[in-house]
Each structure stands twice: as structure tokens, then as C-alpha cells.
Amino acid sequence: MHTETNIELIHARQIAENTDTNLFLTGKAGTGKTTFLKTLKKKSHKRIVVVAPTGIAAINAGGVTIHSFFQLPFAPFVPDAVLRTAKQIYRFGKEKKRILRCMDLLVIDEISMVRADLLDAIDYVMRLHRDRNRPFGGVQLLLIGDLQQLAPVVKDEEWAILSKFYETPYFFSSKALQETDYAVIELKQVYRQSDTLFLSLLNSIRTNKATAATLATLNKRYMPGYTPRREEHYIRLTTHNAQAQQVNEAELAKLPSRAYSFRAEISGNFPEYSYPTDHLLTLKKGAQVMFIKNDHTPAKRYYNGMLGEVSAIDDTGLTVKSGSTEIKVERENWTNTRYTLNEETKEITEEVEGTFTQFPVKTAWAITIHKSQGLTFEHAIIDTEKSFAHGQAYVALSRCKSLEGLILETPLTPTAIITDSAVSKYSETQMRQTINDEDIQRMQRRYFGTLCEELFGFKALWLRYGTLLRIIEEHFYKVMPALLSRYRNFESTFNEKILAVADRFHIQYTKIIESVADYNEDPVLRERLKKGAAYFAGELTPLHTLVSETNLPTDNRELKKKIEKHFGEFIEILEYRIALLMYVAENGMRVNDFLRKKAMIMPEEGNSATKKHKEKKAHKEESIKVTKDIQNPRLYKKLIAWRTEKMREQGLPAYCIMHQRAIIGIANNEPRDKHTLLRIPSIGKKSVEKYGDEILAIVRAAAEE
């Protein structure tokens, strides 16, 4: 497919790659939406997660289902009721939380089938684990699909509940999406059909503008009782699954040849709703079949949706003839994947959970319109008489490459062309907008500014510092007046040297970003950002020292848990910010490089009670007990200085070098060998291998002084 001159595809790629603007990518059937997604997954520098509403759609898109990835129940999402059950429903493991926090782009394929409440459920989960104040937690959305095709499924009893919250069941009625300023790009160039008359007829059906003349032209293809020749390989498109199954079983039974059955091999976790073909595949010589997978060998012998006929078959396998080509069919693998986070590169990767191995074909005298979405056929017999949903007639007709390859089993009537007025109304307003080069440049410039605001904005950190101050004021003001005084003094420092300066700095860099042509390479802006980053990193370092050295002893279990949570989270967030500032101070701000650095130093889940419990459990037999009291201040300061130097060298936050708890444990226990060093909590084998010799040398030198 030649896309270099397709301006809509170019703009879509630029928005997905170089901005944080949400995008709804739509277009008629056959305009290249699926190809665009495949290319984006291969070439993007962003960390992408792809989800889809159904198992088959997820397999086709190379992703996972929405419900499985976000661990959502199948019940309707009711905004007013979700808070009561959130902790039970959305309890994720550590890795899933980190993936949610790390992803840059969430792709939702076949968005036309996604209900508004499901999109809001995604928003709720993302806010729980990312930024609570931004729609979808601040992650960028790429929504792909065609609203004129298959609609979301909503039962009457479900709509009775949801209609109180949503104007329509479609994704565009999502409350979270309506909070965003998302772009819409409609792909115009059709690659599936080239017949201009047929294209105009399809477009009339798609936009609910079919006239009597339109129907009359299409109904010239009405041929009741038409019996195609076997070699023409017509496929019948039906509205209901039972119809397709009945046709396939009847046609297979007519064949006089022996039936052979092939059982799929399933390993690991591969849910039944995602099976691409029959678990027990029964075929005969002469059976019409459809390939359900692309041939990835250099020969490219078949593709998903290609029809053929079984020309030879026995207990070991089968051969399919398509045209003049004989294809010896081998078993293929489908994988059920889950997303994982690579600890070294911090890239989101796909890990195979299960496989489905079977011959890549299925009986195909008939198929449902729903399952035909995304496929292309040379010849099709279509029965739209029992159409029951928005977009069904259009999907069925648009599977054909040409008007000549289309046979109507029943006349196409106005009642068969079901369209939803809500979709028409949305299309008339939202679809009118067009994206030009200036819009793209504005989005990219805004994205750069947003990244700068995230780096040089300290109000969220300030609010967290206020929480620490209140804990000391409420519980330790009598016993630790000196510490309270230090925290109050830094409150003034924070206001004057960080918040006030950040406000002025924001005005400065915003003006430069808006005025220069190339904000990514402008030398004045680059130098200004580097100096600003160095300044704020320097001002935040004493705060890190203050909080790291804070020891608040208490016998109150609840208070202790509160202290560990808030102080632990504050230190991790502060170290993360200092590391980013130090990186920009050294390297400047370039979007792609900055995003990669953010991914590399993303903090883990923090010093939560669960994490502490796991650490205790892991070291139960052999760990050295570590108190928070620093018994050897001199060695402790030397270790902190060593860690600070490593931070500068590697551009990493402190927790990536060594946890605070480990530093205190080393200072208090003065280990002299690696075996003893490994017994200290929060020190793993990798840390000992990497830093063990240096740490032991520091301990020995301190002991000799």
C-alpha cells in the first residue's frame, strides 16, 4: 500500500508519534486502518498497548481484550456505584500497575463496538494508577474504527441503567472522552475497491443517503436461487451465527467424500472465546474453506480471508486449491499474549500466555457479517433481510471488491439499511473538522510545553510535602521540635526558591517555545532549560537529604504505616524528579530522548505495606534486622555521598542505585563480606554483584579512620 501521498495517514502518524493528543482514526471499509496500526506497532518509539472489545478482534489487532487487560467485570459500569467496589475489582499486581503507569499510547481497535460506559471504566482504572486529575490518567488514546460499521451490544436491561448517565451507548458519549479535546481524522482513500460506481453506492448506504435509484442499481444484483460454480468460490454472508453454521454443515454433508477431523493443540492459557477456528476441525475433500491467517513465509501463498477448496486430505493434513495454485497447508500457531514490562529497557513487551495450534482454515460456504469485518472477498452472496443492527448492511456489502462479484439473495430494502440517528448526528458535527499541517505543528508544540510543565511544575510535590509537615506537627511537635523547625524553614524555602521561581520560569520558557521555529533544537531554549533543570535539581537536593534522614519512631501501628507510606512515596517521587532534572541539565530537552529516559527511571510501586511485607517474608530466615535509627552517622554520610555520585554518573534516581533502607542497614551493621552484605534487607544479588566491592571498600575505609 502506497501511503506516502496519503495526507490523512501522514497526519495520523504524526499525531500518534509526536503529540499527546487523543485521536479517533476512522474511515470507510478498506481505507487502511488495520495496516496503519500494524505499521505503528512496528515503528513507534512509544510504549504501546493495544486492546479490542472482542477476542477475535484482539487476536487480529495483535493485542488483548479490554476486559482482560483492565480486569473489568462484564456488568455495566455505573459511575455513581463504582467507588464502593473499586478496591475489590481493580486490584492489580505490581507488574500490571507499572505497565499502566509506563504506557505512552493506548490503542483501542474496533472502537465502534465499545460502549461509552466501558470507555469510562478504562478512564477510571487509568486515573487510579496514573494522574487522578486527567482523563484516562493522562495517557494518549488512539481510537480506531468506523462508526458506520458494527455497533456496541447493549441489552435492554443494561440500557435501562446506563441511559440515566449516557445520551447514547456509543464511545463518543463517554464522559471522560468528552473532557478531552481529541482530534478526528477520516481516511478517504479506499484500497479495497476501485470501481467508482460501486464506491458511490457503498458511500450512500454508509451515510444513510441511499435513494430509490441507489437501491435499484444494487438490486440489479438480486438473483434469487443463484447457484454459483464451485470454482467461483462464493461465500454467503449471513446476519446470524446459526444461519452460517446451518449452511456450512449442510454443504459439508452433501459431499460424498470421507470426513477427517483435526483437533487443535492448546497449551497454556488460551480462552475459548478467542479460538480463531474450530477446536475440532472437520473437513472433506471438496470442502470450501477460508484461510484465517496470513502466510508469513516469503511465498505469501495465502492471506486472511482467501477462499479455496480442499483438493486432497488424509489423517496427516490437507491441500487447498485456490485458483490454479495448490497449497500444502501446515498447522499454524496463534498466541494469547499478555503485556509485560522489561525491567532493563522499561519497554512494554508481549509475553505469550498460551498457544492455539491448528490448520489455518475453516469451512466457508457461509460466515456471519460480524466475523467478516476486516475481510475482503472477490465473490459474495448476501442476505440482509434479517438485518437487526446498525451498520450490518454496509459491512456486508463493503466486503466485496466489486459490484460484479456481489449477489443479493434477497432484495435490498430501506428497512434493511439500519442506521442510528445518534451516529449520523455525531458524524455531521465531529467529522466536519479537518486537520492541517498547522494543527499538527500546534499539537507538537503543545506537547513539548506539556513535558516541560511536568518537569518544572512542583505544586504536586509541594502538596505532598505539606502532608509530611502535618504528620510531624500533629504527632511529633513536642518530642521533636528541632525537626519540626527544620521542616517549617524548608516550607519557606520551597515557596521562595522553588514555587515562585518555577512560576517565573514557566512564563519564560513558554514564551520562547511559542516564538521559536524549532523548539526542539533552538540553542537559546535548550540552554535555558538546561540551566533551569540544574537550578531546581540543586534546590531539591537538600529537601531529599532532610526527608531521607527523618526518623519518626512510634509504637502506633497505624501511624507507623502512614509515615512509611507518605515519606516513602515522597522520597521516590522526589528522587525521580531530581534524576530527570539532572538528565535535562546534562543533555537538554529532546522529546524522544526525554521519553526514553522517563521510562528507564520510572519508580516502582513505592514503600507500600505490601512491599515491606514481601521484603520481610523474603528475608525471614537470614536477614539482618534493620532499625531506622542511624547508629554510625559517619559511615552513613559516606554511603549517601557514594550513592549521590552514582546518581550523577548514571543519571538515575537514588532508589535505582540503592534503597534508603539498605544504606541504613549497611551503616548500622558494617558488613565485611558479600555474604553478610546480601543478608541486609533491600539488597539483592544484582546490587551486590554491581556495587558490592565498592561498598565493602567504603565500610573498611571508614572503620580504619
Phi, psi and omega in degrees: 000128180270111185248354186295336180258001180273099188296326180295318178294322178298313180295321179298317179296319180296319179293315182294323186273321194242012177220176173247018180286133174292144185225130169257110180260115184232183180153162179300167174300136176084017181264003173099020181296316181294318179298320178301315181296316180299318179293318180299317180298324182286323193251347186290145174272354181276157176273113191248139169240131181248127177229160179212160186286337182234163181298314180295318179298322180294316178299315181295326182275353182074036181224209180230168180285153179300313184295321181288319182292315182267003178053049183265144173287161181275353177291156177302145177272115181250109186308319184288339185258344190294328184300331184287337184241006188302317184296324181283319186283319189255038178275102184257156174284170184302315184294318179298320179299318182292324177296315179300322182283333185270334188297143178263328187219125175254117179260128174244109181273160183051049185296339180298335181267001182268126180284156180301319182291330178291321177294323177290330175294320176299315178303316182297315180296316182295322178293325179300323189248000178229237181267114184293339187264000182238141177306135180057029177065013180091358179283148179280140179251139168238109182257122185240129178161180182231116182295342179277359177258215192294138186265164176293150178270125177219119180286157182302318182291331177286319180293332176300328177276310188289333182296343177286341184246335188234141179288322177221164177278353185287157185303328184289352174270000177304132180295321180293317181295325180292344176281346185258157176260079187268152180266153177235126175236126178254120177287131186257326186282121180267127180261341184284315181246146177240350180285113184296324178296312181297320179299318181291324177295315179298319181294326177296318178295316184298320186262011178060038179239027181288122179267176176300324179293321178300310181295322180297318179295314179295323183287354170295342178269006177283116182225087183298137178072015182296129178243105182287156173289148184304320185289348179281339176053059172282144174242141182263127178259123183243161181275334184238147182298321181298324179297312182297316181297319180296316179298312183297318180293319181294316181293321179294322180294331181292333183289131184282346185287167181288145177269139175238140181241138180236122182269133179290148174260125182240129177233147179068212183260111176219098186296147184299326182293349179257003180302125181283337177213184184295140174297318173248101186269115181251125184222162175225163172297132182096355180289139174276129182229161176237133174288140184241020180204150175281143175281116184267006175282161180303335182289334180049052188289333182212166180219163180298118180104353181286134181262152177197187181228137178292115183261340177206144182201142172208192183295338186268339182167199185209161175237138181243134177256126176232113187067235178259005185262130174261127184241116173283112189273130176252157177295146179238159178252138167245144182243141170259117188248162169227155181273137177230164180250121177289117186294332182280308185266346184061025175273147175273120183238166179260131179244132182286125176263329181197161179229152177235117183245122183198165174295135188280050180220164172212154177301138191215044166287336180211154178208151178285153177300321181301314183281348180275352184301130181094351182261162180230134181233144175287320183224136179211142172254125188239135176237105182258008185301325183259025177303136184229357185222156176305132172085353184298314182298317181296315179302314182298310183296323185281357175288337185277145179279335184210161177293326182292335181273004185255131173237129176263122180283328175231153181298146176276117183248162178302328182289338180281340180269089184269121176232151182260127182298332179295321178292317179299317180296316178298315182297323182294333181263299186291323187284354179285336184291143177236146180257130177240179183299324179295322177298316180299314180298321178295319178297317180295318179296319179296322179297316178300316179296321179297318178297321177294319179296322178294322182286318186256016175258126188237012184292322178296320177295322179298317179296321178294322177297322177300324177296317178298317180298318180295323178300316180291318180297320185279329189242342187229013185295331180277317186273341182225060182296325180294318179295319179299321179296319179298318180293321179291322178297320180288338175300318177293317179299317180301316181296313188279315189262348181242297184297310182296317179294321180298322178297316179292320180295324178300317179297319182296305186288332177295317179298319181293316180302319183286338187261333185273155181285311182244085183296336182287334184237358183301124185296323181293312179296317181302313181292323180296316180293323178296316180292320178298318180297318179296320180298310184290326176298319178295321181288332181275340182299316176299327177295319178299317179298315181300309184290322180297325182273355181289127178234116183243086182289136178203147176266353180283114186298316181295318179294320179299317178297319179297316180297312181300318182296304187288319180289321179296314180295320181298315181298316181296315180295319180295316180296321178298315181292317180299318180297319178294318179298318179296324179296313180293324178300327181272321192246350185080182184247103169241132192306304186296318178295320181295319178297319179296320179294318178303318181294320183294326186251015178305125181292156177281196189288354177094180183274059181286163179299323180296317180295317178300317181298318180294320178298317179298315183297318182294330184252016189303318186281321193233359184289149171277136179287136182239125174265168179275348179288134180268108186270343179228079185302324183295312178294322179302314181295322178295320179292320177297318179296320178298315181296320179299320179295320178296323177301315181294317182296316189261351182064035182242153175289163186302319184295338177283338176274300179197136181293151179303320181298323179292319179301314180296319180299319179293315181298321183281330186254347176046060181296144182249356178214165185292330179297315179292321179300321181292338181282348180282128181304148178076009174244119180260177182299321181297320179295319180293318178297321185279318188240359187306311182298318180295316182295314181297325178294320178296318180297315181295318181296320180294324181290331182277345182287000000 
